[in-house]
């Protein structure tokens, strides 16, 4: 299974060269892998923390790709953001998933970045962490510096997806007045809520940020 490679036509340096259908494929794969994580892995590990959820997710992504023979992209788990111009001997950060396409091989700064965080209705500490250590890392350029797009995955621990997505939209509107309003991403995805909106960064152009809320309860 392959997807057409095409320049996304969006601003950003480096340009990711990702077609909309490739972005849709990434979202669908993550949602299906999250569903498998909930059904197959969580019953034996109901208190799984964020990092363990991401390990389960990544294992299920690999299994999905093997079964469907999808060889046009790779997901790298807990990938270091390690650039020679940063402090010597220290990494700038670690992002949960780097998605790489063949035309990006050899270009260390070219990847589609995905950061994962837990959320639950009424748990303000998780919501604040999503905003600061999730969205905030894209804003300050730790993740996806100069890229036209990136994504957050929210592991929603309790009902409902809609409540959590609504709360995030309200927090983005209140905390980032210059950000674009979060709207439903098209096409709809089964068993998930996907929103997107423009997000201003401290340096450079605004980026397109997707928020994919996946169910980890029930």
ABEGO torsion letter per residue (X at the ends): XBBBBBBAGBBEOBBAGBBAAAAAAAAAAAAAAAAAAAAAAAAABAABBAAAAAAAAAAAAAAAAAAAGBAABBBBBGBBBBBAABBBGBBAEBBABBBBBAAABGBAABBBBBBBBBBBBGBAAAAAAAAAABAAAAAAGABGBGBABBBBBBBBABOBAAAAAAAAAAAAAAABAABBBBBBBOBBBBGBBBBBBBBBBABEBBBBBBBBBBBABX
